[in-house]
Protein backbone atom coordinates (compact mmCIF):
# COMPACT_ATOMS: atom_id res chain seq x y z
CA UNK A 1 0.00 0.00 0.00
CA UNK A 2 1.27 3.47 -0.83
CA UNK A 3 2.07 5.85 2.00
CA UNK A 4 0.43 9.23 2.24
CA UNK A 5 3.15 11.88 2.20
CA UNK A 6 0.80 14.81 2.53
CA UNK A 7 2.03 17.95 0.82
CA UNK A 8 4.61 16.08 -1.25
CA UNK A 9 3.75 15.34 -4.87
CA UNK A 10 6.08 12.43 -5.57
CA UNK A 11 6.71 9.99 -8.38
CA UNK A 12 7.11 7.32 -5.73
CA UNK A 13 5.22 4.07 -6.08
CA UNK A 14 5.50 1.23 -3.60
CA UNK A 15 7.70 -0.78 -5.97
CA UNK A 16 9.99 1.95 -7.30
CA UNK A 17 12.55 1.81 -4.50
CA UNK A 18 13.30 -1.89 -4.99
CA UNK A 19 16.83 -2.74 -6.14
CA UNK A 20 15.94 -3.60 -9.70
CA UNK A 21 17.94 -1.29 -12.03
CA UNK A 22 21.25 -1.23 -10.13
CA UNK A 23 21.69 2.42 -11.05
CA UNK A 24 20.75 5.81 -9.68
CA UNK A 25 17.01 6.45 -9.49
CA UNK A 26 15.23 9.78 -9.28
CA UNK A 27 12.40 10.54 -6.85
CA UNK A 28 10.59 13.84 -7.39
CA UNK A 29 8.86 16.00 -4.76
CA UNK A 30 7.17 19.39 -5.09
CA UNK A 31 7.43 21.91 -2.26
CA UNK A 32 6.74 25.49 -1.15
CA UNK A 33 4.57 28.19 -2.74
CA UNK A 34 6.82 28.27 -5.82
CA UNK A 35 6.07 24.59 -6.52
CA UNK A 36 9.80 23.83 -6.56
CA UNK A 37 10.99 20.34 -7.43
CA UNK A 38 13.22 18.67 -4.86
CA UNK A 39 14.90 15.41 -5.85
CA UNK A 40 16.31 12.35 -4.16
CA UNK A 41 18.95 10.48 -6.16
CA UNK A 42 19.10 6.92 -4.82
CA UNK A 43 21.58 4.13 -5.51
CA UNK A 44 21.15 0.37 -5.18
CA UNK A 45 22.46 0.49 -1.58
CA UNK A 46 19.71 2.99 -0.63
CA UNK A 47 22.25 5.77 -0.21
CA UNK A 48 20.90 9.06 -1.50
CA UNK A 49 21.65 12.66 -2.31
CA UNK A 50 19.11 15.37 -1.55
CA UNK A 51 19.02 17.85 -4.44
CA UNK A 52 17.65 21.40 -4.02
CA UNK A 53 15.75 20.86 -0.75
CA UNK A 54 12.88 23.35 -0.94
CA UNK A 55 10.76 22.17 1.99
CA UNK A 56 8.99 25.08 3.65
CA UNK A 57 7.61 24.55 7.13
CA UNK A 58 7.35 21.60 9.47
CA UNK A 59 4.74 19.70 7.46
CA UNK A 60 6.90 19.53 4.35
CA UNK A 61 10.02 18.71 6.34
CA UNK A 62 8.25 15.89 8.17
CA UNK A 63 6.87 14.51 4.91
CA UNK A 64 10.41 14.15 3.57
CA UNK A 65 11.64 12.66 6.82
CA UNK A 66 8.86 10.03 6.67
CA UNK A 67 9.63 9.13 3.07
CA UNK A 68 13.30 8.64 3.84
CA UNK A 69 12.57 6.59 6.96
CA UNK A 70 9.86 4.44 5.36
CA UNK A 71 12.19 3.53 2.50
CA UNK A 72 15.23 3.04 4.75
CA UNK A 73 17.25 5.58 2.79
CA UNK A 74 20.65 6.83 3.93
CA UNK A 75 21.20 10.50 3.01
CA UNK A 76 24.84 11.25 2.17
CA UNK A 77 24.88 14.94 1.25
CA UNK A 78 22.92 17.88 -0.14
CA UNK A 79 23.82 19.12 -3.61
CA UNK A 80 22.21 22.18 -5.15
CA UNK A 81 21.84 23.24 -8.76
CA UNK A 82 21.69 26.86 -7.59
CA UNK A 83 20.86 28.93 -4.52
CA UNK A 84 17.66 30.90 -5.15
CA UNK A 85 15.42 31.04 -2.10
CA UNK A 86 12.90 28.43 -3.28
CA UNK A 87 15.72 25.88 -3.67
CA UNK A 88 17.37 26.39 -0.27
CA UNK A 89 14.49 26.65 2.20
CA UNK A 90 14.94 23.10 3.50
CA UNK A 91 18.72 22.86 3.62
CA UNK A 92 19.24 23.48 7.33
CA UNK A 93 16.48 21.06 8.33
CA UNK A 94 18.10 18.31 6.25
CA UNK A 95 21.59 19.11 7.57
CA UNK A 96 20.45 18.99 11.18
CA UNK A 97 18.37 15.83 10.80
CA UNK A 98 20.96 13.75 8.98
CA UNK A 99 24.25 15.46 9.90
CA UNK A 100 25.20 15.79 6.24
CA UNK A 101 27.08 18.43 4.27
CA UNK A 102 25.78 20.93 1.73
CA UNK A 103 27.52 21.77 -1.53
CA UNK A 104 26.98 24.10 -4.49
CA UNK A 105 29.10 25.90 -7.09
CA UNK A 106 31.33 28.67 -5.75
CA UNK A 107 29.81 31.21 -8.17
CA UNK A 108 26.51 30.90 -6.31
CA UNK A 109 27.88 32.47 -3.12
CA UNK A 110 26.39 35.94 -3.82
CA UNK A 111 23.01 34.37 -4.60
CA UNK A 112 23.00 32.39 -1.37
CA UNK A 113 24.11 35.46 0.58
CA UNK A 114 20.99 37.24 -0.71
CA UNK A 115 18.63 34.45 0.35
CA UNK A 116 17.56 36.25 3.50
CA UNK A 117 16.64 39.37 1.53
CA UNK A 118 14.70 37.31 -0.97
CA UNK A 119 12.83 35.61 1.87
CA UNK A 120 11.80 38.99 3.29
CA UNK A 121 10.64 40.16 -0.13
CA UNK A 122 8.38 37.11 -0.55
CA UNK A 123 7.24 37.03 3.09
CA UNK A 124 8.94 33.73 3.95
CA UNK A 125 10.10 32.79 7.40
CA UNK A 126 13.81 32.07 6.96
CA UNK A 127 16.47 31.56 9.60
CA UNK A 128 20.20 31.88 9.19
CA UNK A 129 21.62 31.43 5.71
CA UNK A 130 22.83 27.82 5.29
CA UNK A 131 26.57 27.30 5.56
CA UNK A 132 28.24 25.84 2.47
CA UNK A 133 30.41 22.87 3.44
CA UNK A 134 32.02 22.20 0.06
CA UNK A 135 32.05 23.59 -3.45
CA UNK A 136 31.10 21.59 -6.54
CA UNK A 137 33.27 22.05 -9.61
CA UNK A 138 32.14 21.79 -13.22
CA UNK A 139 33.41 19.12 -15.60
CA UNK A 140 34.10 16.81 -12.69
CA UNK A 141 32.15 13.90 -11.29
CA UNK A 142 30.35 13.41 -8.02
CA UNK A 143 30.34 9.83 -6.76
CA UNK A 144 27.60 8.08 -4.79
CA UNK A 145 28.80 4.56 -4.15
CA UNK A 146 29.61 3.07 -7.56
CA UNK A 147 27.65 5.71 -9.47
CA UNK A 148 29.06 8.91 -10.93
CA UNK A 149 27.20 12.06 -11.93
CA UNK A 150 28.85 14.65 -14.19
CA UNK A 151 28.61 18.33 -13.28
CA UNK A 152 27.87 20.83 -16.08
CA UNK A 153 28.20 24.57 -15.52
CA UNK A 154 25.14 26.30 -17.01
CA UNK A 155 25.05 29.99 -15.98
CA UNK A 156 22.47 32.47 -17.15
CA UNK A 157 19.59 31.92 -14.75
CA UNK A 158 22.10 32.47 -11.97
CA UNK A 159 25.90 32.78 -12.15
CA UNK A 160 26.73 29.35 -10.75
CA UNK A 161 23.85 27.23 -11.99
CA UNK A 162 24.91 23.63 -12.52
CA UNK A 163 23.27 20.55 -14.02
CA UNK A 164 23.82 17.00 -12.76
CA UNK A 165 24.03 14.60 -15.72
CA UNK A 166 23.81 10.83 -15.27
CA UNK A 167 24.69 9.19 -18.58
CA UNK A 168 23.86 5.55 -17.64
CA UNK A 169 20.29 6.52 -16.77
CA UNK A 170 19.94 9.06 -19.60
CA UNK A 171 18.77 11.86 -17.33
CA UNK A 172 19.84 15.25 -15.99
CA UNK A 173 18.75 17.30 -12.99
CA UNK A 174 18.48 20.65 -14.70
CA UNK A 175 17.62 23.22 -12.04
CA UNK A 176 15.98 26.33 -13.54
CA UNK A 177 17.88 26.31 -16.83
CA UNK A 178 15.54 24.47 -19.21
CA UNK A 179 11.85 23.63 -18.79
CA UNK A 180 9.17 21.92 -20.84
CA UNK A 181 8.58 24.54 -23.54
CA UNK A 182 10.41 27.26 -21.66
CA UNK A 183 13.71 28.43 -20.15
CA UNK A 184 14.80 29.94 -16.86
CA UNK A 185 14.12 33.57 -16.10
CA UNK A 186 17.06 35.96 -16.40
CA UNK A 187 15.71 39.10 -14.73
CA UNK A 188 17.06 38.22 -11.28
CA UNK A 189 20.45 39.47 -10.01
CA UNK A 190 23.21 37.60 -11.81
CA UNK A 191 20.96 36.50 -14.66
CA UNK A 192 21.88 36.98 -18.30
CA UNK A 193 19.74 35.88 -21.23
CA UNK A 194 22.56 35.57 -23.77
CA UNK A 195 24.62 33.52 -21.33
CA UNK A 196 21.63 31.27 -20.60
CA UNK A 197 21.04 30.59 -24.30
CA UNK A 198 24.71 29.73 -24.74
CA UNK A 199 24.58 27.39 -21.74
CA UNK A 200 21.59 25.54 -23.16
CA UNK A 201 23.14 25.23 -26.61
CA UNK A 202 26.59 24.16 -25.49
CA UNK A 203 25.85 22.10 -22.39
CA UNK A 204 22.34 20.68 -22.72
CA UNK A 205 21.54 20.49 -26.44
CA UNK A 206 24.76 18.56 -26.95
CA UNK A 207 23.43 15.73 -24.73
CA UNK A 208 21.69 12.78 -26.43
CA UNK A 209 18.14 13.58 -27.58
CA UNK A 210 16.74 10.82 -25.33
CA UNK A 211 18.09 12.51 -22.19
CA UNK A 212 15.30 13.27 -19.71
CA UNK A 213 15.59 16.69 -18.04
CA UNK A 214 14.17 16.90 -14.53
CA UNK A 215 13.70 20.66 -14.01
CA UNK A 216 13.41 22.84 -10.95
CA UNK A 217 9.71 23.44 -11.63
CA UNK A 218 7.07 21.64 -13.63
CA UNK A 219 7.14 18.31 -15.49
CA UNK A 220 10.13 16.55 -16.99
CA UNK A 221 11.00 16.87 -20.66
CA UNK A 222 13.49 15.46 -23.19
CA UNK A 223 16.43 17.16 -24.87
CA UNK A 224 15.23 16.08 -28.31
CA UNK A 225 11.74 17.48 -27.70
CA UNK A 226 13.07 20.86 -26.59
CA UNK A 227 15.51 21.12 -29.50
CA UNK A 228 12.58 20.72 -31.89
CA UNK A 229 9.81 22.63 -30.15
CA UNK A 230 11.09 25.04 -27.49
CA UNK A 231 9.91 28.52 -28.58
CA UNK A 232 12.84 30.27 -26.87
CA UNK A 233 15.72 28.22 -28.25
CA UNK A 234 15.85 25.52 -30.94
CA UNK A 235 18.69 23.07 -31.36
C-alpha positions in Angstrom: 0.0 0.0 0.0 1.3 3.5 -0.8 2.1 5.8 2.0 0.4 9.2 2.2 3.1 11.9 2.2 0.8 14.8 2.5 2.0 18.0 0.8 4.6 16.1 -1.3 3.7 15.3 -4.9 6.1 12.4 -5.6 6.7 10.0 -8.4 7.1 7.3 -5.7 5.2 4.1 -6.1 5.5 1.2 -3.6 7.7 -0.8 -6.0 10.0 2.0 -7.3 12.6 1.8 -4.5 13.3 -1.9 -5.0 16.8 -2.7 -6.1 15.9 -3.6 -9.7 17.9 -1.3 -12.0 21.3 -1.2 -10.1 21.7 2.4 -11.1 20.8 5.8 -9.7 17.0 6.4 -9.5 15.2 9.8 -9.3 12.4 10.5 -6.9 10.6 13.8 -7.4 8.9 16.0 -4.8 7.2 19.4 -5.1 7.4 21.9 -2.3 6.7 25.5 -1.1 4.6 28.2 -2.7 6.8 28.3 -5.8 6.1 24.6 -6.5 9.8 23.8 -6.6 11.0 20.3 -7.4 13.2 18.7 -4.9 14.9 15.4 -5.8 16.3 12.4 -4.2 18.9 10.5 -6.2 19.1 6.9 -4.8 21.6 4.1 -5.5 21.2 0.4 -5.2 22.5 0.5 -1.6 19.7 3.0 -0.6 22.3 5.8 -0.2 20.9 9.1 -1.5 21.7 12.7 -2.3 19.1 15.4 -1.5 19.0 17.9 -4.4 17.7 21.4 -4.0 15.7 20.9 -0.8 12.9 23.3 -0.9 10.8 22.2 2.0 9.0 25.1 3.7 7.6 24.5 7.1 7.4 21.6 9.5 4.7 19.7 7.5 6.9 19.5 4.4 10.0 18.7 6.3 8.2 15.9 8.2 6.9 14.5 4.9 10.4 14.2 3.6 11.6 12.7 6.8 8.9 10.0 6.7 9.6 9.1 3.1 13.3 8.6 3.8 12.6 6.6 7.0 9.9 4.4 5.4 12.2 3.5 2.5 15.2 3.0 4.7 17.3 5.6 2.8 20.7 6.8 3.9 21.2 10.5 3.0 24.8 11.3 2.2 24.9 14.9 1.3 22.9 17.9 -0.1 23.8 19.1 -3.6 22.2 22.2 -5.1 21.8 23.2 -8.8 21.7 26.9 -7.6 20.9 28.9 -4.5 17.7 30.9 -5.2 15.4 31.0 -2.1 12.9 28.4 -3.3 15.7 25.9 -3.7 17.4 26.4 -0.3 14.5 26.7 2.2 14.9 23.1 3.5 18.7 22.9 3.6 19.2 23.5 7.3 16.5 21.1 8.3 18.1 18.3 6.3 21.6 19.1 7.6 20.4 19.0 11.2 18.4 15.8 10.8 21.0 13.8 9.0 24.3 15.5 9.9 25.2 15.8 6.2 27.1 18.4 4.3 25.8 20.9 1.7 27.5 21.8 -1.5 27.0 24.1 -4.5 29.1 25.9 -7.1 31.3 28.7 -5.8 29.8 31.2 -8.2 26.5 30.9 -6.3 27.9 32.5 -3.1 26.4 35.9 -3.8 23.0 34.4 -4.6 23.0 32.4 -1.4 24.1 35.5 0.6 21.0 37.2 -0.7 18.6 34.4 0.3 17.6 36.3 3.5 16.6 39.4 1.5 14.7 37.3 -1.0 12.8 35.6 1.9 11.8 39.0 3.3 10.6 40.2 -0.1 8.4 37.1 -0.5 7.2 37.0 3.1 8.9 33.7 3.9 10.1 32.8 7.4 13.8 32.1 7.0 16.5 31.6 9.6 20.2 31.9 9.2 21.6 31.4 5.7 22.8 27.8 5.3 26.6 27.3 5.6 28.2 25.8 2.5 30.4 22.9 3.4 32.0 22.2 0.1 32.0 23.6 -3.5 31.1 21.6 -6.5 33.3 22.1 -9.6 32.1 21.8 -13.2 33.4 19.1 -15.6 34.1 16.8 -12.7 32.1 13.9 -11.3 30.4 13.4 -8.0 30.3 9.8 -6.8 27.6 8.1 -4.8 28.8 4.6 -4.1 29.6 3.1 -7.6 27.6 5.7 -9.5 29.1 8.9 -10.9 27.2 12.1 -11.9 28.8 14.6 -14.2 28.6 18.3 -13.3 27.9 20.8 -16.1 28.2 24.6 -15.5 25.1 26.3 -17.0 25.1 30.0 -16.0 22.5 32.5 -17.1 19.6 31.9 -14.8 22.1 32.5 -12.0 25.9 32.8 -12.2 26.7 29.3 -10.8 23.8 27.2 -12.0 24.9 23.6 -12.5 23.3 20.5 -14.0 23.8 17.0 -12.8 24.0 14.6 -15.7 23.8 10.8 -15.3 24.7 9.2 -18.6 23.9 5.5 -17.6 20.3 6.5 -16.8 19.9 9.1 -19.6 18.8 11.9 -17.3 19.8 15.2 -16.0 18.8 17.3 -13.0 18.5 20.7 -14.7 17.6 23.2 -12.0 16.0 26.3 -13.5 17.9 26.3 -16.8 15.5 24.5 -19.2 11.8 23.6 -18.8 9.2 21.9 -20.8 8.6 24.5 -23.5 10.4 27.3 -21.7 13.7 28.4 -20.2 14.8 29.9 -16.9 14.1 33.6 -16.1 17.1 36.0 -16.4 15.7 39.1 -14.7 17.1 38.2 -11.3 20.4 39.5 -10.0 23.2 37.6 -11.8 21.0 36.5 -14.7 21.9 37.0 -18.3 19.7 35.9 -21.2 22.6 35.6 -23.8 24.6 33.5 -21.3 21.6 31.3 -20.6 21.0 30.6 -24.3 24.7 29.7 -24.7 24.6 27.4 -21.7 21.6 25.5 -23.2 23.1 25.2 -26.6 26.6 24.2 -25.5 25.9 22.1 -22.4 22.3 20.7 -22.7 21.5 20.5 -26.4 24.8 18.6 -26.9 23.4 15.7 -24.7 21.7 12.8 -26.4 18.1 13.6 -27.6 16.7 10.8 -25.3 18.1 12.5 -22.2 15.3 13.3 -19.7 15.6 16.7 -18.0 14.2 16.9 -14.5 13.7 20.7 -14.0 13.4 22.8 -10.9 9.7 23.4 -11.6 7.1 21.6 -13.6 7.1 18.3 -15.5 10.1 16.6 -17.0 11.0 16.9 -20.7 13.5 15.5 -23.2 16.4 17.2 -24.9 15.2 16.1 -28.3 11.7 17.5 -27.7 13.1 20.9 -26.6 15.5 21.1 -29.5 12.6 20.7 -31.9 9.8 22.6 -30.1 11.1 25.0 -27.5 9.9 28.5 -28.6 12.8 30.3 -26.9 15.7 28.2 -28.3 15.9 25.5 -30.9 18.7 23.1 -31.4 
